[in-house]
Amino acid sequence: MLERCNMFKLAFFQYAVCVIAAAGFVCASHAATYEVDSIAALQLRIDSAMPGDRIIVVDGTYTTSASITINRIGTAAQPIVIEAQSIGGVEIAGTHGFTLNGPAAYIHIRGFKFTHPAGRNTINSGATHCRFTRNIFECAGAGNFLLVAGYDTEIDRNEFRNKSTDGNMIDVRGSGSQIARRVWIHHNYFHDFFPSGSGDAETIRFGLSGLSMSTGDGLIEYNLFVNCRGENELISNKSSGNTYRYNTFLNSAGAQLTLRHGNDCLAYGNYFRGTDGLRVFGDRHLIFSNYFEGNTQGVQMGNGGGEVADGDPLTSHDRPDDVVVAFNTFINNNTHYRMSSRTNGLGATNITVANNIFQGGGTVASLNGPYTGSWLGNIRWNTGSAGDMPSSGYQIINPLLSPDANGVYRLQAGSPAIDAALGSFPLVTVDMDGQPRDAHPDIGADEFSDASVIARILTVADVGPFSNLLPFDPDTPTDQPLTVGDDVVFRVIPLPDVAVLSAQWFEVTSSGQIAVGADELTLTLPKVRKTDAGRKFFCRVSTARGTFTSRTAEIRSLHTDLVMHLTFDDGTANDLSGRGNHGDLMNGAAIVNDPDRGYVLQLDGVDDYVDGGTADSLDLSVRGQATLAAWIKMTNSKVHNAVITKGEWKDAYSLLIKGDTGDVLWTGNPVSVFSSDPIPAGIWTHVAVVITGSLATFYINGQASGPANQNRGGPINSNPLHRLQIGREDRSTDGTLARWYFDGLMDDVRLYAAALTDSDIRHIMIPPPVADINGDGRIDWNDFCYISAQWGDDGAFNPSADIAPPQGDGRVDMDDLSILIQQWLTIYERTSW
């Protein structure tokens, strides 16, 4: 009987294989490509789609009035692909996006831009093996951008951007008490999630408290998060058994990767800069090979509010138990490792902190609650203090870390951290580069190794809709400097072995995009004028793989990015940048005649200052770059002398002198960074700070002072209500918390919405007079000849004689001649500028 049963099973299996193979053959024979140009036609094609079908939506904007629903079934080998004609070329507006319902399977949604209301893209429970790839999500209003409840979902190479309302960018759920299994989220670009004022605004929420004891086996890797500050939980993990690896978190002040609910998660190979680090609740998490630099905190071990294993509600802040924090590198964080206080808190138990490097920054460990565990093999170097880390758990020794090209601190040959780890950690198998740990692992996140690197700190080029796809270098064309009379050349650089079919350049103007140039990858603009500054161009390139749009490049000059320039030469604090950011002299601030510099600003150090207002052009958070510069003559050293601030010193941008630290230059956000050299009293000194993202570099008299690109903890914040102040700092918006008044003289105060180079700093420190038209170091008869040759039109042979105003007005006339005569009379043939 058993033999007959087995023969029946074998025969049934063989029959089933034949049926499946036949079905596959039939599907393959019917797989087709369809092109649609309306929502109605799209829905009709979806409703009859077969495995292997491609449905291409013609580029354009489409307005929906209901969900685009999908319940068709593809196969792993022949998915049903629904895609935009070009990536980002189809905008789905209206009321809804896509809804995938069971039994939908192997459905790929590719290349769309979603601008409809949030909460209208859903992969429901019962849909499996579905994928959203290379889309742009910029949905409107409250709600999630994408809800995932189906198993084996893949979310990759999308861009999630510009959100300031309640709701998550990605909301992973499930059904019943089970989280969606094996969700894979990778190579996405999350950026500009602004505070919503709610506690429900994560970039990714992976689960809910009611799902937290179910195992997700989710994999969240190779994603880039920039300026994601919707709430304190940048990512909120609320399920068990998930892995967070090789992600990069940048410039997201106050926001954390939070293991909020659930157990048995892995977090390794992640980079944190300018964030609030990683926060932990729950049991048996393993946190290793992560890199924490310039954060308010590195790792926050939660102070438990309950113990779920003992029956406390799943909504509790579950006490961390048996968590391992090992082989991480902590650089210049305010506090590297901490536990915050909690009323009647349960603290954390049996925590292992081992083989980490703590360098620079503030206190290593600050524990404000019950805590048990072990400390071993850690290295401490140049930190503020050990704090609550026991002396038996570390050694004080220089780990010989040095920054690489990306500013990431790595081990150097001869480091005492090499092969020096203590204890046994068999689950710690890789370092932050994905290189394998050897039999004698190194202390810290970096293993000194020649093995292949599979992970690194991510950039925009590594993630998002066009990553790993563009047929040309994504960083081209580059911005080009303006040199009057020279040609400006923009180039798109194709990747090797790419056959370009066509190329078209466009200029971006106030009235739209205008086609310019020939069908080639190079655009040449001959003999540019001063008035060409600020012109923007991009290239659209077609290959066999599709049509792609390059980045937009600009003709830039120092004046292009100048947003405030106060010289005081006319006896006022009027702005010469052309932006209208005129200053108001307050409380007795005066313009006086200085024997060295002419008319300058005088401040008494008591209550004098210049109010620069709140104009939109002073908000430098969008581009994330700033240069603050001035000539100063400090009369008296004080604890704090504010030069330029917008808000508190740790808000948008600031440049101050810190007297209690030796009169060095100072800025931060919120990590304090300083120049290495002091500012002397009673001597005219040129000072500047250049800010790029969260990095700052100081200059004194045209030379860098201190390390380049010091991490100040966070990016330039947008604080539109705070006023720009020259000569004081104001933590309030109405002056009630003003302080730190500058005592001395100032001149030539400048603010740029760009990160100036070393040579730029030297140029603005002692700019050559504009009347030296031919640039020979003299103002003489030759310069008058230029004026004469170009009179009335600046296009004759060299438009450089258009010197009034500094950015030019398109003509050479009496205004230009007047400046030449004035400077010829005052600095004739002087060559020392």
C-alpha positions in Angstrom: 0.0 0.0 0.0 2.8 2.4 0.9 4.6 1.6 -2.3 1.5 2.4 -4.3 1.1 5.6 -2.4 4.6 6.6 -3.2 4.2 5.8 -6.9 1.0 7.9 -6.9 2.9 10.8 -5.4 5.7 10.5 -7.9 3.3 10.4 -10.8 1.4 13.4 -9.5 4.7 15.3 -9.0 5.8 14.5 -12.6 2.4 15.7 -13.9 2.6 18.9 -11.9 6.0 19.6 -13.2 4.8 19.2 -16.7 1.8 21.5 -16.2 4.0 24.2 -14.6 6.5 23.9 -17.3 3.8 24.1 -19.9 2.3 27.1 -18.2 5.7 28.8 -18.1 6.1 28.1 -21.8 2.7 29.6 -22.6 3.4 32.7 -20.4 6.8 33.2 -22.1 5.1 32.9 -25.5 2.6 35.6 -24.6 5.0 38.0 -22.8 4.8 41.4 -24.5 5.6 45.1 -24.2 2.8 47.6 -24.1 2.9 51.4 -24.2 0.0 53.4 -22.5 -0.7 57.1 -22.2 -3.6 57.3 -19.8 -4.5 56.0 -16.4 -7.5 54.1 -17.9 -5.3 52.4 -20.4 -2.8 51.5 -17.7 -5.4 49.9 -15.5 -6.8 47.9 -18.5 -3.3 46.5 -19.3 -2.6 45.7 -15.7 -5.9 43.8 -15.4 -4.8 41.4 -18.2 -1.1 41.3 -17.5 0.7 38.0 -17.9 4.1 36.9 -16.6 6.9 38.7 -18.4 4.8 41.6 -19.6 6.2 45.1 -19.6 3.8 48.0 -19.4 5.5 51.3 -20.3 3.8 54.6 -19.3 4.6 57.4 -21.7 6.3 60.4 -20.0 4.0 63.0 -18.7 1.9 64.0 -15.7 -1.1 61.7 -14.9 -4.0 62.6 -12.5 -5.6 59.7 -10.7 -9.0 59.7 -9.1 -8.8 56.2 -7.6 -6.1 53.6 -6.8 -4.2 51.9 -9.6 -4.9 48.3 -8.4 -2.8 45.3 -9.1 -3.5 41.6 -8.2 -1.8 39.8 -11.1 0.8 37.2 -10.7 4.2 37.1 -12.3 7.1 34.7 -11.7 10.7 35.1 -10.4 12.0 34.6 -13.9 9.2 36.7 -15.6 8.0 39.5 -13.3 5.3 41.9 -14.5 7.1 45.2 -14.9 5.1 48.5 -14.8 7.5 51.3 -15.6 7.9 54.9 -16.6 9.2 55.6 -20.1 12.2 57.3 -18.4 13.1 57.4 -14.8 11.3 60.2 -13.1 9.6 61.1 -16.4 6.1 60.0 -15.2 4.4 61.9 -12.4 1.5 60.3 -10.7 -0.6 63.2 -9.3 -4.3 63.3 -8.3 -5.6 61.3 -5.4 -3.9 57.8 -5.4 -0.9 55.7 -6.4 -0.6 52.0 -6.7 -2.3 49.4 -4.5 -1.0 45.8 -4.6 -3.4 43.3 -3.3 -3.1 39.5 -2.8 -2.4 37.3 -4.6 -0.2 39.8 -6.5 3.3 38.4 -6.9 6.5 39.4 -8.7 5.2 42.9 -9.6 7.9 45.6 -10.3 7.0 49.3 -10.1 9.8 51.3 -11.7 10.7 54.9 -12.5 7.7 56.9 -11.3 7.5 60.1 -9.4 4.6 60.2 -6.8 3.2 63.6 -5.8 -0.3 62.5 -4.9 -1.5 62.7 -1.2 0.5 60.5 1.2 -0.9 57.1 2.3 -1.9 56.0 -1.1 0.9 53.5 -2.2 0.4 50.2 -0.5 1.7 46.6 -0.8 -1.0 44.8 1.2 -0.8 41.5 3.1 -1.1 38.6 0.7 1.0 40.3 -2.0 4.4 38.7 -2.2 7.8 39.2 -3.9 6.8 42.7 -5.1 9.3 45.5 -5.8 9.3 49.3 -5.9 12.6 50.4 -7.6 14.0 53.7 -8.9 11.0 55.8 -8.0 10.8 59.3 -6.5 8.4 59.7 -3.5 7.4 63.3 -2.7 3.8 62.8 -1.6 1.7 65.6 -0.1 0.2 65.9 3.4 0.1 63.5 6.4 0.6 59.8 6.0 3.2 57.3 4.8 4.8 57.5 1.4 4.8 53.7 1.1 3.1 51.0 3.3 4.5 47.5 3.1 2.6 44.5 4.6 3.5 41.8 2.0 6.2 39.2 2.5 9.5 39.2 0.5 9.1 42.9 -0.6 12.1 44.7 -2.2 12.4 48.5 -1.9 15.5 49.6 -3.7 17.1 52.6 -5.3 14.3 55.0 -4.6 14.4 58.6 -3.5 12.2 59.6 -0.5 12.3 63.4 -0.1 10.9 66.6 1.3 8.5 65.7 4.0 7.4 67.8 7.0 4.2 66.1 8.1 3.1 63.2 10.2 3.6 59.7 8.8 6.6 57.6 7.8 8.4 57.5 4.5 8.3 53.7 4.7 5.9 52.0 7.1 6.5 48.2 7.4 3.6 46.3 9.0 2.1 42.8 8.7 -1.0 41.0 9.6 -2.3 39.7 13.0 0.7 39.6 15.3 3.3 38.8 12.5 5.5 41.4 10.9 6.0 41.2 7.1 8.8 38.7 6.6 12.0 39.2 4.6 11.5 42.8 3.6 14.6 44.1 1.8 15.2 47.9 1.8 18.5 48.9 0.1 20.3 51.6 -1.8 17.6 54.2 -1.2 18.1 57.9 -0.6 16.1 59.5 2.2 16.6 63.2 2.7 15.0 66.4 4.0 12.5 65.1 6.4 11.8 68.1 8.6 10.3 68.1 12.1 6.6 67.5 12.1 5.9 68.2 15.7 4.7 64.6 16.1 6.1 61.4 17.4 5.0 59.6 14.2 7.5 60.8 11.6 10.2 58.2 11.0 11.9 57.6 7.7 11.4 53.9 8.3 9.2 52.3 10.9 9.8 48.6 10.8 6.9 47.2 12.8 4.5 48.1 15.6 4.6 47.3 19.3 1.9 44.6 18.7 4.2 43.0 16.2 7.4 43.4 18.1 7.8 39.8 19.3 7.5 38.4 15.8 10.6 37.9 13.7 10.9 39.9 10.5 14.3 38.8 9.1 14.3 42.2 7.5 17.4 43.6 5.8 18.0 47.3 5.7 21.3 48.0 4.1 23.2 50.5 1.9 20.8 53.4 2.4 21.7 57.0 2.8 19.9 59.3 5.2 20.6 63.1 5.1 18.8 65.8 7.1 16.2 63.4 8.3 14.8 65.1 11.4 11.1 64.3 11.4 11.4 63.1 15.0 14.0 61.7 17.3 13.5 58.2 15.9 15.0 58.4 12.4 14.4 54.7 12.1 12.2 52.9 14.6 12.6 49.2 14.8 9.6 47.6 16.3 10.0 43.9 15.5 12.6 41.2 16.1 15.5 39.6 14.2 16.2 42.4 11.7 19.6 43.6 10.4 20.7 47.2 9.8 24.0 47.3 8.1 26.2 49.5 5.9 23.8 52.5 6.1 25.0 56.1 6.3 23.3 58.7 8.5 24.4 62.3 8.0 23.5 65.7 9.3 20.3 64.6 11.1 20.6 66.5 14.4 18.6 65.0 17.3 17.6 61.8 15.3 18.6 58.2 16.0 18.5 54.7 14.7 16.3 53.4 17.5 15.9 49.7 18.3 12.6 50.6 20.1 10.8 47.3 20.4 11.8 43.7 19.7 14.9 41.5 20.3 17.8 39.9 18.5 18.6 42.6 16.0 22.0 43.3 14.3 23.4 46.8 13.7 26.8 46.8 12.0 28.9 48.7 9.5 26.8 51.8 9.8 28.2 55.4 9.6 26.8 58.1 11.9 27.8 61.8 11.5 26.0 64.8 12.9 23.1 62.7 14.4 22.0 61.5 17.8 23.5 58.1 17.2 21.9 54.7 18.0 19.4 54.1 20.9 18.7 50.6 22.2 15.8 48.9 24.0 15.1 45.1 24.1 17.3 42.1 24.4 20.3 40.4 22.8 21.0 43.0 20.2 24.5 42.9 18.7 26.0 46.3 17.8 29.4 46.2 16.2 31.7 47.7 13.6 29.8 51.0 13.5 31.5 54.4 13.0 30.2 57.3 15.2 31.7 60.8 14.5 30.6 64.2 15.6 27.3 63.2 17.1 25.5 64.4 20.2 25.9 60.8 21.4 27.2 57.6 20.0 25.2 54.8 21.6 22.4 55.4 24.1 21.7 52.3 26.1 18.0 52.7 27.1 16.9 53.0 30.7 14.1 50.4 30.8 10.6 51.4 31.7 9.4 47.8 31.8 10.4 44.2 31.3 8.3 42.6 28.5 9.7 39.1 29.3 8.0 39.4 32.8 4.7 40.4 31.3 4.9 44.1 31.0 3.0 45.6 28.0 4.6 45.4 24.5 4.4 49.2 24.4 6.9 49.5 27.2 10.5 50.7 26.9 11.7 47.2 27.3 14.8 47.0 29.5 17.9 46.2 27.5 19.3 42.8 28.5 22.3 40.9 27.2 23.2 43.5 24.6 26.7 43.6 23.1 28.4 46.9 22.0 31.7 45.9 20.5 34.3 46.8 17.9 32.9 50.3 17.2 34.8 53.6 16.7 33.7 56.7 18.4 35.2 60.0 17.3 34.5 63.5 18.8 31.0 62.8 20.0 29.6 65.0 22.8 29.0 61.8 24.9 30.2 58.5 23.4 28.1 56.1 25.4 25.2 57.0 27.8 22.1 56.1 29.6 19.6 58.8 30.3 17.6 59.1 33.5 14.1 57.7 34.0 11.8 57.9 37.0 11.8 54.4 38.5 13.8 53.2 35.6 14.9 49.6 35.4 18.2 50.4 33.7 20.0 47.8 31.7 21.4 44.4 32.6 24.4 42.2 31.5 25.6 44.7 28.8 29.0 44.1 27.2 31.0 47.1 26.0 34.2 45.7 24.5 37.0 46.5 22.1 35.7 50.0 21.1 37.9 53.0 20.4 36.8 56.3 22.0 38.8 59.3 20.7 38.2 63.0 21.2 34.9 64.6 22.2 33.4 64.6 25.7 32.7 62.0 28.3 33.1 58.4 27.3 30.3 57.0 29.5 27.5 58.7 31.4 25.1 56.2 33.1 22.1 57.6 34.9 20.3 54.5 36.0 20.8 50.9 37.2 23.4 49.2 35.0 25.2 45.9 35.1 27.7 44.4 32.6 31.3 44.1 31.6 33.8 46.4 30.0 37.0 45.1 28.4 39.6 45.9 25.7 38.5 49.4 25.0 40.9 52.2 24.0 40.4 55.8 25.3 42.3 58.7 23.8 42.0 62.5 24.2 38.4 62.3 25.5 37.0 64.7 28.0 36.9 62.0 30.7 36.2 58.3 31.2 33.1 59.2 33.1 31.4 56.0 34.3 33.6 53.6 32.3 35.7 51.7 34.9 39.4 52.0 34.7 39.7 48.2 34.3 37.8 48.4 31.1 40.1 50.5 29.0 43.7 51.6 28.3 44.8 55.1 27.5 46.9 54.9 24.4 47.0 56.6 21.0 45.3 54.2 18.5 47.1 56.0 15.6 43.9 56.8 13.7 44.2 59.0 10.6 41.4 60.3 8.3 41.1 59.0 4.8 39.9 60.9 1.8 36.4 60.9 3.2 37.5 62.1 6.6 36.9 58.6 8.1 39.4 57.8 10.8 41.2 54.5 10.2 43.9 52.5 11.8 47.5 53.1 10.5 50.3 50.6 10.4 51.8 50.2 13.9 48.6 51.0 15.7 48.4 49.3 19.1 44.8 48.4 18.3 45.9 45.9 15.6 45.4 42.2 16.7 44.7 43.5 20.2 41.0 42.7 20.8 40.1 40.8 24.0 37.5 38.2 24.6 35.6 35.9 22.2 33.0 37.4 19.8 32.3 34.8 17.1 29.4 36.7 15.6 31.6 39.7 14.9 32.7 38.6 11.5 33.3 41.8 9.5 34.5 45.4 10.0 32.9 48.6 8.8 34.2 48.0 5.2 32.7 44.5 5.1 36.2 43.1 5.3 36.5 39.9 7.3 37.8 39.9 10.9 40.8 37.6 11.2 41.6 35.2 14.0 43.1 38.1 15.9 40.7 41.0 15.4 41.6 44.6 15.7 40.0 47.0 18.3 37.5 49.4 16.8 35.4 49.5 13.7 38.2 49.1 11.2 40.2 45.9 10.6 43.6 46.7 9.2 43.4 44.5 6.1 44.0 44.2 2.4 40.8 42.3 1.7 38.2 43.6 -0.7 36.1 46.5 0.5 32.3 45.9 0.0 31.0 48.9 2.0 32.0 52.5 2.7 30.5 55.8 3.7 27.8 56.5 1.1 27.3 59.4 -1.2 24.3 60.5 -3.3 25.9 58.8 -6.3 25.6 55.4 -4.6 21.9 55.5 -4.0 18.6 56.6 -5.4 16.9 56.3 -8.8 19.9 56.9 -11.0 22.5 55.1 -9.0 24.5 52.4 -10.8 22.7 53.2 -13.9 23.8 56.5 -15.4 25.9 56.2 -18.5 28.1 59.1 -17.4 29.9 60.3 -14.3 27.1 61.5 -12.0 29.3 64.4 -10.8 29.5 65.9 -14.3 29.2 68.5 -15.6 30.9 70.5 -12.8 30.4 74.1 -11.8 32.8 76.3 -13.7 34.5 79.5 -12.5 33.9 82.8 -14.2 37.0 84.4 -15.7 35.9 87.4 -17.7 36.8 87.1 -21.4 37.7 83.4 -21.2 35.6 80.5 -22.6 33.6 78.4 -20.1 33.4 74.7 -21.0 30.9 72.2 -19.5 31.6 68.5 -20.1 29.6 65.3 -19.4 32.1 62.5 -19.0 30.7 59.1 -20.3 31.5 55.9 -18.6 33.8 53.4 -20.3 32.2 51.3 -23.1 29.0 53.5 -23.2 27.7 54.3 -26.7 26.0 57.7 -26.6 23.3 58.0 -29.2 22.5 61.7 -28.7 23.1 64.6 -26.3 21.2 67.9 -25.9 22.2 70.7 -23.6 19.6 73.0 -21.9 19.9 76.3 -20.1 17.7 76.7 -17.0 16.1 80.1 -17.1 13.3 81.9 -15.3 11.0 81.2 -18.2 11.9 77.5 -18.5 14.4 75.2 -20.1 16.0 76.4 -23.4 17.8 74.0 -25.7 21.3 75.2 -26.5 24.5 73.8 -28.0 25.2 71.1 -30.5 24.6 67.3 -30.3 27.7 66.6 -28.2 28.8 66.0 -24.6 30.7 69.4 -24.4 29.1 72.8 -24.2 31.4 75.8 -24.8 30.3 79.4 -24.0 32.8 81.8 -25.6 34.3 84.9 -23.9 32.0 85.1 -21.0 31.0 88.4 -19.3 30.5 89.2 -15.7 26.7 89.1 -16.3 27.1 85.4 -17.2 27.6 84.5 -13.6 24.8 82.4 -12.2 23.8 80.8 -15.6 22.9 77.1 -15.2 23.0 74.3 -17.7 22.4 70.5 -17.9 22.6 67.8 -20.5 20.1 65.1 -21.5 22.0 62.0 -22.8 20.4 59.2 -24.8 21.9 55.7 -24.9 20.6 52.2 -25.7 19.6 52.0 -22.1 17.4 55.1 -22.1 17.5 58.8 -21.7 19.3 60.3 -18.7 19.6 63.8 -17.3 22.8 65.1 -15.9 23.3 67.3 -12.8 22.8 71.0 -13.3 26.0 73.0 -13.4 26.5 76.7 -12.9 28.9 79.5 -13.9 30.1 80.7 -10.6 32.0 83.7 -9.3 32.7 84.9 -5.8 29.9 87.4 -6.3 27.4 84.7 -7.3 27.4 83.4 -3.8 27.8 86.6 -1.9 24.7 87.3 0.2 25.9 90.1 2.4 28.8 92.5 2.1 29.3 95.4 4.5 32.3 97.7 3.9 31.0 100.7 5.9 32.8 103.0 3.4 29.7 105.2 2.9 29.2 105.6 6.6 26.4 103.1 6.8 26.0 99.3 7.1 24.4 99.0 3.7 24.8 95.7 1.9 26.9 95.8 -1.4 26.1 92.2 -2.4 23.0 93.3 -4.4 20.7 91.1 -2.1 19.4 94.1 -0.1 20.6 92.6 3.3 21.3 96.1 4.7 22.4 96.2 8.4 20.9 98.5 11.1 23.3 100.1 13.6 21.9 99.4 17.0 22.4 100.8 20.5 25.2 103.2 19.6 27.1 101.1 17.1 29.1 103.6 15.0 31.1 104.0 11.8 34.4 105.6 12.6 37.5 106.5 10.5 40.4 104.2 11.2 43.9 105.2 10.2 44.7 101.8 8.8 41.4 100.8 7.0 39.3 103.9 6.6 35.7 103.7 7.6 35.0 100.8 9.9 32.4 99.6 12.4 33.0 100.3 16.1 31.3 98.2 18.8 31.6 98.8 22.5 31.3 95.2 23.9 28.4 96.2 26.0 25.3 96.4 23.8 26.3 97.6 20.4 25.6 95.4 17.4 24.4 95.4 13.8 21.1 93.7 13.0 21.1 91.9 9.6 17.5 90.8 9.5 15.8 87.6 8.5 15.7 87.6 4.7 15.3 84.3 2.9 18.8 84.8 1.3 20.3 84.5 4.8 19.0 81.0 5.2 21.9 78.9 4.0 20.5 75.5 4.9 19.3 74.5 1.4 22.8 74.3 -0.1 24.3 73.5 3.2 27.4 75.7 2.7 28.6 79.0 4.2 31.6 81.2 4.4 31.7 83.9 7.2 34.6 86.4 6.9 35.6 89.8 8.4 38.5 92.0 9.3 38.5 92.5 13.1 40.5 94.4 15.6 39.6 93.1 19.1 40.1 95.7 21.8 39.7 93.5 24.8 39.7 89.7 25.3 36.4 88.5 26.8 35.0 85.0 27.6 33.0 85.3 24.3 33.3 87.9 21.5 30.7 87.2 18.8 31.6 88.2 15.2 28.7 86.8 13.1 25.9 84.6 14.3 22.4 83.6 13.2 20.6 82.3 16.3 22.5 80.6 19.0 26.1 79.6 18.3 25.0 76.0 17.7 22.1 76.9 15.4 22.5 77.9 11.8 26.0 79.3 11.5 28.3 81.3 13.7 31.8 82.7 14.1 33.0 83.7 17.5 36.1 84.2 19.6 36.3 82.1 22.8 38.4 84.0 25.4 38.3 81.2 28.0 39.9 78.9 25.5 42.8 81.2 24.6 41.0 83.6 22.2 40.6 81.0 19.4 38.0 81.1 16.7 34.9 79.0 17.6 31.8 77.5 16.0 29.7 74.4 16.3 26.3 72.7 15.9 26.3 71.4 18.6 29.9 70.1 18.8 32.4 72.9 19.5 35.3 73.2 17.1 38.2 75.7 17.3 41.0 77.2 15.4 44.5 76.3 16.5 45.8 79.9 16.6 44.6 82.7 18.9 43.3 86.1 17.8 45.5 88.9 19.0 44.1 92.0 20.7 44.7 95.4 19.2 45.8 94.1 15.7 43.8 94.0 12.5 43.3 90.3 11.7 41.3 88.7 8.9 39.2 85.8 10.2 37.0 83.3 8.4 35.2 80.0 8.8 34.1 77.8 5.9 31.2 75.4 6.6 30.3 72.5 4.4 27.5 70.3 5.8 28.7 69.5 9.3 32.3 70.3 8.6 34.1 73.5 9.4 37.6 75.0 8.5 39.0 78.1 10.1 41.3 80.7 8.5 43.3 83.5 10.1 45.0 86.0 7.8 44.4 83.8 4.8 45.9 80.6 6.2 44.1 77.6 7.6 44.2 77.4 11.3 43.6 74.0 12.9 42.6 70.8 11.1 40.5 71.1 7.9 37.0 69.8 8.0 36.4 69.6 11.7 33.1 68.0 12.4 30.9 70.5 14.2 28.1 67.9 14.8 25.4 69.0 12.4 24.5 70.8 9.2 23.4 74.4 8.8 19.9 74.6 10.3 17.1 76.6 8.9 16.0 79.0 11.6 14.0 81.7 9.7 12.9 83.5 12.8 16.4 84.2 14.1 18.1 87.3 13.0 21.5 87.6 11.6 23.6 89.5 14.1 27.1 91.2 13.7 28.8 91.7 17.1 26.5 89.6 19.3 24.7 86.3 19.7 21.0 86.1 20.3 19.4 82.8 21.4 15.9 84.3 21.2 14.1 85.9 18.3 13.5 89.2 20.0 16.8 90.0 21.7 15.7 88.9 25.2 18.5 86.3 25.3 21.2 88.3 23.5 24.7 88.1 24.8 28.4 88.0 23.9 28.8 91.5 22.5 32.0 92.1 20.5 34.5 94.7 21.8 36.5 96.3 19.0 36.4 97.2 15.3 35.2 95.4 12.2 35.5 95.9 8.5 34.7 94.2 5.2 32.1 91.7 6.7 31.1 89.1 4.2 28.7 86.2 4.1 28.7 83.7 1.2 26.3 80.9 0.5 29.2 78.7 -0.6 32.3 77.0 0.7 35.1 79.2 -0.5 38.5 77.6 -1.3 41.9 78.5 0.2 42.6 80.8 -2.7 39.2 82.4 -2.5 39.9 83.3 1.2 43.2 84.9 0.3 41.5 86.8 -2.5 38.8 88.3 -0.3 41.3 89.1 2.4 43.2 91.5 0.1 41.1 91.9 -3.1 42.9 93.6 -6.0 41.3 96.9 -6.9 38.7 96.5 -9.6 40.3 99.4 -11.6 43.4 97.2 -12.3 41.5 96.1 -15.4 44.4 94.4 -17.2 45.6 92.7 -14.0 49.2 93.9 -14.2 49.4 95.1 -10.6 49.2 98.8 -11.5 46.4 101.3 -12.1 47.8 103.4 -15.0 47.2 104.5 -18.6 46.8 100.9 -19.9 43.6 100.6 -17.8 42.2 103.8 -19.4 42.9 102.2 -22.8 40.6 99.3 -21.9 37.9 101.7 -20.9 38.2 103.5 -24.2 38.2 100.4 -26.3 35.1 99.0 -24.7 33.1 102.2 -24.3 29.4 101.6 -24.6 29.5 97.9 -25.1 31.5 95.3 -23.1 31.9 92.9 -26.0 34.7 94.4 -28.0 37.8 92.4 -27.3 37.8 91.9 -23.5 34.7 92.9 -21.4 36.8 93.3 -18.2 36.3 97.1 -18.2 32.7 96.6 -17.0 33.7 97.2 -13.3 30.6 99.0 -11.9 29.0 97.6 -9.9 31.5 94.9 -8.9 29.4 92.2 -10.7 29.0 94.4 -13.8 25.9 95.9 -15.5 26.5 94.9 -19.1 27.9 98.2 -20.3 31.1 100.2 -20.1 30.2 103.8 -19.3 30.7 106.8 -17.0 30.1 104.6 -13.9 33.1 102.5 -14.8 35.2 105.5 -15.7 34.4 107.2 -12.3 35.7 104.2 -10.4 38.9 104.1 -12.5 39.6 107.7 -11.9 38.9 107.5 -8.2 41.2 104.5 -7.7 43.9 106.0 -9.9 43.9 109.1 -7.8 44.2 107.2 -4.5 46.3 104.1 -5.3 48.1 105.1 -8.5 50.7 102.5 -9.5 50.6 100.8 -6.0 51.5 97.2 -6.4 51.1 95.8 -2.9 47.4 95.0 -2.8 
